[in-house]
Amino acid sequence: MKWTARRLQFGYTADYVPFFMERLRASAPRLDEMTVLVPEDLMEIREEGRWSVKEHIGHLSDLELIHDQRLEDLLAGRELTPADPENKVTTAAHHNQYPISELVYHFRQVRDNFLKRIEHFQAGDLEKKSLHVRLGELMSLADVLYLISEHDNHHLTEIAAILRRHYA
C-alpha cells in the first residue's frame, strides 16, 4: 500500500506524546536489528523501480528536516511545512553509496536530536495545533508524532518485506 493511500485518525491529546515518542525512539533500534546480519549488497537491491533498503533508511533521515520544521511551525502557529511528494532530496542523496551502518547511525542521531527538542517543550506547547494542508487536518504535537511514527512503520514494513524476499 502506498503511503499516501493510508487513512489515519487524528485528534490525539498531549497525554499521548510520551507514547508516540517511545515509538519514535524504537525506530533506529529496529533498523539495527533488521539489518545487522544482512549482506551489504542485498540492501542495495531495487525492485521494479522501488527503493532499496538503504534508500528507505536514508529517506527516514531526510525527512527529519521537515519534522524539525514542523515543530517550528507548531510553535509559531503556522501551517505545517509540506513534504515533497516527489522525494527529490532522497533521490538526489544516492543513499546506496553509503554503508548501512552509517545510514542507521545517521538516522539514530537525527531522530535523537528531534526527540530532545520535544523534551524541552513547555506544557502549553503540547496543546498547540497547526494545519496539515494535504491531509486537511488540524494537528497537535501528538498528532504529528503519530503521523511520523506511522510513516516510520510504513518504511520498516517495506524494508522487512524486501529482506524477507531476498534474505530469508
C-alpha positions in Angstrom: 0.0 0.0 0.0 1.3 3.4 -0.9 1.9 5.8 2.0 -0.4 8.4 0.5 -3.2 5.8 0.4 -3.1 5.3 4.2 -6.0 6.7 6.2 -5.1 7.8 9.7 -7.2 9.0 12.5 -6.1 12.2 14.4 -7.3 14.1 17.4 -4.7 12.9 20.0 -4.2 14.9 23.1 -0.9 15.8 24.9 -1.3 12.7 27.1 -0.2 10.6 24.0 3.0 12.5 23.4 5.2 10.2 25.6 3.7 7.1 23.9 4.5 8.3 20.4 7.9 9.5 21.5 8.7 5.9 22.6 7.5 4.6 19.3 9.8 7.0 17.5 12.8 6.1 19.8 12.3 2.5 18.8 12.7 3.0 15.0 16.5 3.1 15.0 17.0 0.0 17.1 14.5 -1.8 14.9 16.6 -0.8 11.8 19.7 -2.1 13.6 18.1 -5.4 14.4 16.7 -5.8 10.9 19.9 -5.1 9.0 22.8 -6.2 11.3 23.4 -9.6 9.6 22.3 -8.8 6.1 25.0 -8.6 3.4 25.5 -5.0 2.2 24.8 -5.8 -1.5 21.3 -7.1 -0.6 20.4 -3.7 0.9 21.0 -2.0 -2.4 18.6 -4.1 -4.5 15.9 -2.1 -6.3 12.9 -4.0 -7.5 10.7 -2.5 -10.2 12.0 1.0 -9.6 11.2 0.9 -5.9 13.6 2.0 -3.2 16.2 -0.3 -1.7 16.6 -0.9 2.0 19.3 1.8 2.1 17.1 4.3 0.3 14.2 3.7 2.7 16.5 4.3 5.7 18.1 7.4 4.0 14.6 8.7 3.3 13.7 8.5 7.0 16.8 10.6 7.8 16.0 13.0 5.0 12.5 13.7 6.4 13.9 14.7 9.8 14.5 18.2 8.4 10.8 18.5 7.6 9.9 17.1 11.1 12.2 19.8 12.7 10.5 22.5 10.6 7.1 21.2 11.6 8.0 21.6 15.3 8.8 25.3 14.5 5.5 25.6 12.6 3.5 24.2 15.5 5.2 26.6 18.0 4.6 29.6 15.7 1.0 28.6 14.8 1.8 28.3 11.1 0.6 25.7 8.6 2.8 22.6 8.7 5.6 22.6 6.1 4.5 20.2 3.4 6.6 17.2 2.4 7.9 16.9 -1.1 5.6 14.3 -2.8 8.4 13.6 -5.4 11.0 12.9 -2.6 13.7 14.9 -4.5 16.1 15.0 -1.5 16.1 11.2 -1.2 16.6 10.7 -4.9 19.5 13.2 -5.0 21.2 11.7 -2.0 22.2 8.4 -3.6 21.9 6.5 -0.3 23.1 3.2 -1.9 26.6 4.5 -1.9 26.9 4.6 1.9 27.4 1.7 4.3 24.3 0.6 6.0 25.9 1.2 9.4 26.4 4.8 8.5 22.8 5.3 7.3 21.4 3.7 10.5 23.8 5.7 12.7 22.9 9.0 11.0 19.2 8.2 11.4 19.6 7.5 15.0 21.4 10.8 15.6 18.9 13.0 13.8 16.0 11.2 15.4 17.5 11.6 18.9 18.1 15.3 18.2 14.4 15.7 17.1 13.2 13.9 20.3 15.4 16.0 22.5 13.8 19.2 21.1 10.4 17.9 22.1 11.6 17.1 25.7 12.2 20.9 26.1 8.7 21.9 25.1 6.6 23.7 27.7 3.2 22.3 28.7 1.4 24.9 26.7 3.4 24.0 23.6 2.0 20.5 23.7 -1.6 21.8 23.1 -0.8 24.0 20.1 -2.2 23.0 16.7 -1.4 23.7 13.1 -3.0 22.8 9.8 -1.6 19.9 7.7 -2.7 21.1 4.3 -2.5 17.9 2.3 -4.5 15.9 4.9 -6.8 18.8 5.7 -6.3 18.2 9.4 -5.6 20.5 12.3 -2.9 18.6 14.1 -1.5 18.7 17.6 2.1 17.7 18.5 0.7 14.3 19.5 -0.9 14.0 16.0 2.4 15.0 14.3 4.3 12.4 16.3 1.7 9.8 15.5 2.0 10.6 11.8 5.8 10.3 11.9 5.6 7.0 13.8 3.1 5.6 11.3 5.4 6.8 8.5 8.4 5.1 10.1 6.4 1.9 10.5 5.4 2.1 6.8 9.1 2.1 5.8 10.0 -0.5 8.4 7.4 -2.8 6.9 8.7 -2.1 3.3 12.2 -2.9 4.5 11.1 -6.1 6.2 9.3 -7.3 3.0 12.4 -6.6 0.9 14.6 -8.6 3.3 12.1 -11.5 3.5 12.2 -11.8 -0.3 16.0 -11.7 -0.5 17.4 -12.8 2.8 15.1 -15.4 4.4 
